[in-house]
Amino acid sequence: MDLILEGLALSFTLESLLAITIGVAAGQILGAIPGLTASMAVALIIPYSFYFSPWVGIPMLLGMFKGSFFGASTTAILIRTPGTPAAAATVLDGHPLAQQGKGAKAMKMALYASVFGDTFSDICLIFFASLLAIVALSFGPAEYTVLIVLALGSLGMLSSRPAWKGVMAMLLGVVIGMIGLDPITASERLTFGNPELEEGIGLIPMLIGFLAVSEVFQQMNDKTEDLSSAAVRFSTNREDNRVSWLEFKSCVPVLFRSSILGTIIGAMPGLGATVAAFIAYGEARRTSKTPEEFGKGSLEGIAAPEAANNAVSGSNLIPLLAFGIPGDIAAALILGAFMIQGINVGPLAFSQNPVPLYAIYGALILANLVNLVLGFGLVRIARFAVKVPRRLLLVSVLVIASAGSYALRGSLFDIQLVFVFGLLGFVMIRFGFPTVPLLIGFILVPLLEENLRTVLLLASTYDESLLFVFTRPAFVTMTVLMVLGALFFARRRWRKRAVPTSES
């Protein structure tokens, strides 16, 4: 207890609290800028953190990392432009709710879900770091393959009717995701001799164009007098600008499920917050009592991805603190900051020098509270920022979209991709094709291909058949769960079809 109090004392100083506040505020602002990922936000502030003591610089980094996730959701909700790829799933229900005049309600739900998911994963980090890290390290290419197949299988719950349009959209996402160099042989695929396509289609230009620019094209069809009105109207009804206790209570089961999913996925190196958000969104729709409301402004559709992608921010520190293995790029940047500041992480740190770990735990919890407080301020500012006429805001979105895509690699080709995908999204919406299956196919198929082909290479290298994967307990467990889930879903669908038949 003395060591715990000593560690908490380091993180509860006035200097540390001020650093967390600055980090969270900067993270919310940078996160709202399209093209700046959470990793880029952390990278921007790392050089400045070295000029402070570890218990000022490190909390500032952690605060920025957490604040960037919520900041990204504000632009996703209000102008259909996710600040980071992790907020892409929030667009699906957040923006329709904003179009109904309930933008403040949507942003507050995103804020509550963000803080909930963050706090849940931090508690898991504090109490179960070593246990969850061991589980995460037991996952190899075979287990990742099953997990991604399970995520793609949820496309049936996200596709529109008729189902063939969802399948076509998913296949198109698969094709787009395969553009570039082969991950194993490095041979060109679908590049058509264009060297710009050898690195594949960038996620950020694709998301910005597909979600934001397509919406701009869609709204340009409106009448001239409509374009002179505000981009997003906020209702004057008090209930439309707040999340009531009953509404929050109805989302609690979704928050817990999504936080658990985000925590598990975040502890697995290589998946990340974007994958967690879409998987949680699909699971929330599958288990919802009102799945027909998803895509039209469902609070559950906002709570699920926001809780999941924020849960990743805490759980990706699990393998970092427990074993010294970073779970993603942002965790690797934080590890570099730890090393430069002289903070050791790994198994020995828990027994030899636990005080820095307790200080980090305290900073994480404080950052969540500061994120909640500053989040209300960001909601107020955002409400005034979008009151400009739509004709001005639409032009601004195009400029921001172009700048955000160019900032990533400094390539004019990425700007061209933004408008190509904007046109593709516009055409798909006009002809009634769902956009979610394409996004999930584009994001997950490269991961699926890489892990599946790694499994095949392992089988051929050791002159074994694919049956060797069944010697891995984690693979067997996940496969059994996937089969049981498929059987349960098929049984429920069969019952739904049988009911009208028996009645007739």
N, C-alpha and C positions, 0 to 999 in steps of 0.2 A: 504493500500500500504506500510506503514511503517513496518507492521508485515511481509509482503511478502519479502521485501528487507532484513529485519533482518534474516529471515530464509535462504534466498539465500546466504547471506554473510557467514553463517556457513558452507555451502557446497561448496563454491567457494574459500576456503582458499587453500594455497599451500599444507598443510598437508593432507587435505581431497582429493585433486586431486591426490597426490602421493599414498594415500591409495586406491583410486579407481583404479589407474593404476596397482598397485600390485595385487589387487583383481581380476581384469579382466584377467591379464596375468596368474595368478595361476589358474583361472577358465578355461581358454582356454586349458591349459596344462592338468589339471586333467580331464576335460571333454572329452579329446581325448583318455583317458585310458579306455578301455572296462571294465565294471563292476562298475565304479564309477558314480553314478547318480548325478544329480544336488543337491539333498538333502544331499548326502554323502559329496560332495565337500564343501557345506556350513557347515556341521557338523565338518569337519576337521579344519576349520579356526576359528570357534566360540571361542575356548579357548584362541586363541591369540588376538582376538578382545577386550577382557576384560581388557587388559593391556593398552589400549589407551582410549582417551576421546571418548564420544559417536559420535562425528562428524568426527572421524577418523575410529573407529571400525565398525560402522554401514555402512558407504559408502563402506568399504572394503568388507563386507559381500554381499551387493547388487551387487557390481562389480563382485565378484566371481560367484554369482548366474547367472548373465547375460552372462558372458564369457563362462561358462561351456556348454551352449546350442550350441554356434557356434563351440566351440572346438570339440564337439561330431560329428559335421557334416563333419569335415575334414577327419577323418578316415573312416566315412561312405562312402564318395565319393571315396577316393583313394584306400582303401583296403577292401571295403565292410564290414567293421566292425564298427557298430555304437558305439560311445563312451558311449551314454546313450540310453535307450529305446526310448526316444522322437525323436531320429534321425533315427529310423528304417525305416520310410517312405521315408527319403531322399535317402536311398540306391537305391530305385527302379529306379530313373532316374539319380541320381548323379553318380553312378558307371558306368553305360553304357556310359555316356558322357566322363568320365575319360578314358575309354577303347578306345575311339575315338581320344585320344590325347588332349582333351579339359578339363582336370582336373582343370586347373587354372580358366577357365571360369565358371565351375560348382561351385568351391569354392567361387568365387567372387559373383556369383548369390546368393549363400547361405548366404554370409556375408551381402549383401544388403537387402535380405529378412529378415534376423535376426534383423538387426537394424531397418528396417521399421516396423516389427511387434512389436518389443520392444517399439519403440517410439509411435506407435499408441495406444497401451494399456496403456502406461504411461500418454498420453494425456487424455484418457478416465478416468484413475484413478484420475487425477487432477481435471477434470471438472464434472465427473459424478459418483464419488465414492459412495455417499449416494444413488443415484437413482438406480444404477446397483446392489448395495448390497441388496436393498429391493427386487428387481426382483429375485436375486439369492436365497434369503431366502424363496421366495414363492414356490420354487421347492422342492417337496417331492419325495418319491419313485415312485408315479404314473407318475410324469412328467419325471423322469429319465428313467423309463421304455419306454415311448414313444420316448424319445430322442435316446436311444440305439437301439430300433427297427428301427428307421429312419436311423441310421448309418449302421446297418446290411443290410437294404434294398438297400443301395448303392452298395452292393457287385455285383449286376448285371452289374454295370458299370465297375467294376474292373476285372470281370472274363474273362477268355480267351474263345475263340471258339474252340471246342464245349462247350456249357454252362454247360453240366453235369460235366465236370472236375472241374469247379469252385465250383459247389455245393458240390461235393465230398470233395474238399479241405476245404471248409467251415465247413462241418460236422466233418471232422477230427479235425479241430481246436476246435470245440465245445466239442468233446470227450476229447481231451487233457486238455482243460480248466476246465473240470468237475472232473479231478482227484484230490483226496484229501478228506478232511472232508466236510460233508454237512454243508453249512453256517448257517442253522437253527437248525438241530438236532445233529450236530457234529458226525454223523455216517460216517463210512468209505465208499468211493466210488472208485472203480477201482484201489485200492491200492495193491490188490493181496497179502495182508499180509505183505507188505514191509513198515516198519515204516518211512522210508525216504520219502515216497510218501504221508504221512498224511498231510503235509503242502502244498501239491500241487506241480505242476511243476513251478519252479522259472522262472520269466519273463526274467531275464538277461541270465541265461544259455541257455534258449530256443532261444532267439534272437541271441546270439553269435554263437551258433551251427548252427542254421537254415540259418543264413545269411553269416557268415564269414567262418566257417569250411566247409560248403557245397561248397563254392567257391574255397577253397583250394583243396578239393577233385576233383572238376571239372577241375581245372588247372593242377592237377597232371597227367591228361591224355595227356597233350601236349608232344611234342617231347623233348628230353633231351636238344638239342641245343636251343629250344625256352625258356626253363627254365633258360638258362644262360643270357638271355636279361633282361632289366629293367622291373620291375613289371608294372609300368605305364609310358608310353611314353608321353612326352609333345610336342605338335606341335610347330614348329618354326614360324608358321604363327601368326602374331600379332593379327589377328582377332579371332584366336582360344584361345587366352589367356586373352581376355577381354570381358566384357559385353557392347555391344554398346548401345547408347541411344535408338535406335529403338527396340532392344531386351528388354531393361528394360521397355520401354513404353508399349510394348505388354503385359508385365506381371503385369502392374499396376492394372488392374481390379482384377486379381487373388490375388494380394497382399492385396487389400482392403477387398475382400470377406473373405480371409483366416484370416486376422487380426481381422475382426469382429467375425468370428467363434471362434477363439482362445480367444478373450477377453470375450465372453459370456461363453464359456466352463470353462475358468480359474476362473471366478467368482463363479462357482458352485462347492462347496466342493465335493471332491471325484473322479472327472473325470481325470483331469491332462493333461499334455502336450502330452503324447503318444496318447490318445484318440483324442485330438484336431488335431494332425498331420494327422492321418489316415482319419478322417472325412473331413478335408480340402482337402486332396489329392483326395478323392473320389468325392467331390463336384467340384474340379478343372477339373477333367477329364470329369465329366458329362456336364459341361458348356463350355468346350473347343471347339474351331472350328476345332482343329486337335487332337481328342482323340486317333487316331491311333499312334501318336508319343509318347504317355505315355508308360513308360517302356523301351524306346529305347534311352533316352537321351533328354527329353523335359525340357526346362528351366522352364516352368510352373509347371512341376512335382517336381522341386526343390524349387521353390518360395513358393508354397502352404504350404507344411508341415513346412518349416522353419519359414515362417511368423506366422503360427498358433501356433507352439510350443513356439516360443519366445513371442508371445502376452500373453501367459499364465503367463509368469514370472511377468508381471506388474499387470494383472487383478486379480491374486490370492491374491494380497495385498488389493483388494477392500473390501472384507468382514473383513479383518484384521484391516485396518485403520478405517473403518466406524463403525464396531460393535465389534471389538476385537475378531473376530472368524477367526482362520486360515483356509485357503482353502485347504492346503495340508501339507505334512510333512515339506517341505522347509519353508513354511510360518509359521508353528508352531515353527521351530527353530529360525526364525527371530523374532517372538513374544517373545520367551524366552530371546533373546539378548536384545530386547527393554526393557523388564521388569528389567533385571539385570542392564542395563544402566540407569534406572530410567525414561524411556520415556513411557508415558501413551498413549494408543490408545483407540479408541472407540468414540461414539457420543459426549461425553463431551469434548474430546480433540479438536474438531473443533471449539468450542466456548470459552473454558477456556484457552487453551494453544496451539494455532495453529502454533506457530513458529517452533517447531520440525517437524510438518507435512510439512511445506514449505521447510524446510531443506532437508527432505527425498525426496521431489519432485525434488529439484535441483540436488541431488545426482543421482537420477535415470536418468535424462536427460544427465548429465555429463558422466555417465557410458556408455550410448549408443554411445556417441561420441568417448570415449576412445576405446570401443569395435570395432568401425569402423576402427580407426587408427591402433590399434594393430592387427586387423584381417588381414590387408594387409601384415604385417610382418609374421604372421603365415602361410599365403599362400606361401610366398617365402621360408620359412623354410621347409614346407611340400613338396614343389617341389623337393628339394634336398634330402629329407629323403627317398623318394620312388625310387630313381635312382639306388638302390642296385639291384643285380640280383634277379630274381624271386625265384630261388631255396633257397636263403637265406631269402627272405622276407616271403615266405610261411611258413617256419619253425618258423620264428619269430611270425607270426600271430597265429600259433598253441600254442606257448608258452604264448603269451599275452592273448589269449582266455582262456587258462587253468587257468592262474593266475587271470584274471579278474573274472571268475566264482567262483574260490575258495575264493577270498577275501571277497565276499559278506557274506557267512555264515561259512567259514572255513570248508567246507564239500567236501570230495573227491567224493561223490555221484554227486555233481553238475558238476564236471569235466567229469564224465561218461555221464551225460545228454548232455553235450555239444557235445560229439562225436556221441551220438545216434541221436540227432537232425541234426547234420551235415550229417550223413548218410541218414537220412530221406529226408532232403532238396536235397541232391545229386540225390537220386532216383526220386523224384518228378520232378526235372529239366530234367532229362534224358528222362522221359516219357511224358513230355509236360504238367504237371499239374501246374497251377498258384500258386504262393506262397502267394500272398497278401491276398486272402480270408482266408487262414489258419491263418495268423497272426491276422487279424481283428476278426475272430471268437474266437481265443484263448484269445485275450485281452478283448473283450466286453462281451462275454457270462457270465463269472462270475458276472460282474456288473448287467447284465440283470436278471440273476437268483436271485441274492440277493434282488434287488428292486422289482421284480415281486412277489416273495414270501412274502416280507414284506407287499405288498398291499393285498395279499390274507389273511395274518394273521390279518391285520387291519379289513378287512371285517368280518372275523369270530369272532374276539374279541368283536366287537360292535354289533353283530347279524344283520349286514347289508349285503345287496347284493353289488356286485361290482359297482352298479349304483352310489354309493356315490362319485366315482371319478369325475363324471360329475358335481358335485357341486363346483369343484375347477376351477376357471377361467383359470389358467395357463395350466391345463390339457386339457381343452376344446379347447383353442387356439392352442396348439401344435398338437392336434389330427386333427383339421380342416386343419391346414397347411400341415400335413402329407398326408391326404386324397387328398387334392388339388394337392400336388406334385405328388402323385401316378397317379392321373387322367391325369395330364399334360404329364407325362412321357409315359403312356400307349397310349395317343392320338398321341404323336409324333412317337412312334414306329409303330402304326397302319398306320399313313400316309406314313412312309418310306416303309412299306410293300405294300401299295396300289399303290405307284408310278410305280414300275416295272410292276405290273399287268395291269394297265391302258395303259402303253406303249406297252405291248405285244398284 
